[in-house]
Amino acid sequence: MSQDNFTGKVIYDPRAIRQDTLDAMRGDIVVGLIEFITNADDAYRKVKRNGKIEIEFKGLEKPFKYSITVRDHARGLSASELKDKFLTIGKENTDNLGANRGEEGTRGLFGRGAKDVAVFGKVKFETINNNKFSALEIDGYTWEYKILALDEAVTTDKYLKLGLEDGESGFSAEVMVNETRSTTIPNSKKIVECLSNHVALREINVNQTVIFNDLRTNQVSILMPTQPKGELVVDKEVVVKGYDKKARLKIWKLIVTGK
């Protein structure tokens, strides 16, 4: 094992200290999944194409109850990018700075999302970038991290584990939910409905192919927002203070028929 494989404490950037993890997640695993899915969408924006975002739900043995994994087939991260984005918690996403500012419209905070979602138990990040495999995990109780691999040669089983074809790049984020952090196992049907129509994901669900796979029941669903019914009365771009990219505002007027 190389000298880069070691354990240690996650470095907290001052920006992260001001953020309260439990408040950020509100005890809702769906909030954590939104972090992962928007990061996956941002990865596709970075390579200027659309693709698959796969969500996998499975049961686990004690001390965990279940895990949910989000994978993409975009670009992955190099070992240095993985460490930079996930081991300095709360550091501003440099994809939004300098020449890239406002160009891609990325939203993911990477390190912040990693820290926040880890509060449910443990998170593991695995990535293949240019035929090199890297991985690390963060414990949401002790905030200790473990680097599992850095720029290692990729084997066939690693491609299979991340759901990638040979030679493909991609990223996988898994949250393992501890028994003490979740009193019930969420209903997959409700998760699919919530993720399909969440305001932060509606456009993503239209542009990307977002697949939810419940390995406990072998049920597979495609996330697709329910289309509003009524008359479209507002459709315009609006300026959002603090952001270079404009948002699109659409408002429908509900048409109520007679009894």
N, C-alpha and C positions, 0 to 999 in steps of 0.2 A: 504493500500500500504506500502511496507517495506521501510526502510531507503535507500535501494539501488536504489529506483526509484526517480530520480531527474534530473534536467537540469544543464548544465554547459558548459564550453568551451573546445573544443578539444585541447589536449596537443600536441604541435608541437615539435618533436624531432629535434635536429639541422640538422640531415641529410635531413629532409623534407623541412626545410626552404630554402635549396639550389635548390629545385625543383620548377619550375614554372608550376602551374596547367594548365593554358590555353595552354601553349606551349606543355605540355605533351599530352593533349587530341586533340589538333589541331582543335577543334570545330567539331570533327567527332565522332558521337555516336558509330560507329563501333569500334573505338579504345577502348572505354569504355567497349563494349561487349567482346572484346578480353580479357581484364583484368578479367572479370567475368568468362568467359569460361575456361581460363587457370587455374584459381583458382579451378574451379569445377573438372577439370581433375587432378590437383594436389591432391585433396581430395581423388579421386579414387586410385591414386598411393599410397597414404598413407596407404590405407586399402588393397592394393595389389590385386585389381580386377577392371574390367571394368563395366560400367553401363550406365544409361540414363542421359543425360544433356538436360533439357527442357528450351526452350526460348519462352517466351510468350509476344506478342506485343498487346497492347490495347490502345484505346483512353481514354483521361481523361477530366474532366471539368476544367474550369479556376481556378487558374492561370496556370495550366499545360496543355500541348498539348497531350502528350501520355506518356506511361510508357513501359519499357521493363524489364522483369524479367528473371533471369537465376537461375534454380534450379538443385540440384543434389540429389542423394539418397546414399551418401557415409557415412560419419561419423558425420556430424554436428559439432558444437562447444559447449563446456561447457560455462557457464556464464563468468568464469574467462578468458577463451580463447577469447571469443567475445570481452570483454573489452580490453584485452591486445593487440589484433591484430588490433582493429579498433579505439581505442581512443588515442593511441600514434601514430600519423601519421608519416609514413616514417621509423618506427623502422624496423630494419632488420628482415627478416623472420627467426625465430629461428629454424624452421624445417630444415634449411640449415646449421646449426651450429653443432659443436661437433660431436657426434657419427653418426648423420644423414647426415653429410656433404657429398654430392656426391652420397648418397645411393639411394634417391628417384628421384633426378633430378627435384625437384620442382622449379617452376619459379615465382609463384604468390607472390606479395608483400603485399597482404592483406591491411594494413593501407594505403599505398601509393595509391593503386588502389581505395580504398574507397574515399579518399580525392579528387583524380583526377576526378573520375566520378561524384562526387557530384557537380562539377562546372556546370553541366547541369541543376541543380535545387535542387533536394533532392535525397538521397539514403536511402533505408531501408534494414536492414539485419535481417532476421528471421531464427532461427535454432532450431532443435530438436536433442538433444543428450541424449541417455540413458533415454528416456521418460521424459525429462525436456525441457521446452520451454523458449527461451531467444530471445530478439529482441531489436534493437536500430535503430535510424535514425539520419542522419547528414544533416543539412541545408547547401547547397553550397553557400549561400549568406552571412550568419552570421557566419558560421563555428561553430554554436552551435549544440550540440547533445542532444538527449533525449533518455534515457533508458526506454523502454516500458515494458520489463519483464526480470527477471533474475531467471533461474532455477525454473520456475513455473511448476506445474503439467500439463501434456498435456491433452487437451480435444479433442474429436473427430473432432470438427470443425477446430482445429489447424492442425491436420493431413491432413484434406481435403484441407485446404488453401495452404499448402506446397506441395500438391500432393503426400503425403506419405501414405503408409499402416500403420495400427495400429502397434505400436512397432518399426517402421522403424526410422532411423536417417537420417538427411539430412540438407541442407542449401539452403536458398533463398536470392538472391540479386536483389533488384529492383531499377532502376533509373527512377525518375519522371522528365520529361523534361519540364522546364518552357517555356512559350511563348516567353519571351525575350531572351532565350538562343538558340532557334531553330526557324528559319524563315519558314521552311517547314517541313512537315511530311515525313520521308523517305519512299521510295517505298520498300515494303516488298520483292518483287522479286529481286531487286538489293541488298538488305541486304543479302538475302539467297545466291546469287551468290558470293558476296564478302566474306562472312564468310566461304562458302564452299571451296574456293580456296586460302584463305589467307595463306601465308607461315607459320604463327605461329599456324595455326589451322589444316593444312592438315593431319598431323599424328593423331591428336585428333579425327578428323571427321571419320577416318578409324577405330581407336581403340574403341571409344565410340559410343553410339547411340545418336546423337545430333539431336533434333527435334525442328523445328521452327513452332510455332503456332500463326497465325495472327487471333486474336479473332474478329477483325473488319469484316473480310471476311470469317471466318471459314475455311481458307486454312491452311493445315498442310504440311510441307516439311521436308524431311530428308536431313541433310547436308552431301554431299558427294563430294569430290574433283574430278574435271575433270582430267582424266588420260592423261599424256603427250603423244603426238604422235611423233614417230621417233625412232631413234636408241639410246639405252642407252650406252653412251661412258665413263661415270665416275660413279662409285658406290663405295664409300669408307668412312671410318670414319676419321674425322679430329679433331685436337685439337683446342679448342677455348680458347684463353688466358683469364685467370681469372675464368675459370669454370673447375670443376673436371670431369664432364661428357663430353664425346665426342659427336660431332654432326655427322650426316650422310649426306654426300654430294652426290647428284645424278644430273647428267647433261645428257640431251638428245640432240642429233643432229637432227635437223629438216630435213626431207627428202622431197625435192621439186620435184614433178613430172613434166613432160613436159607439155607445154600448150596444 
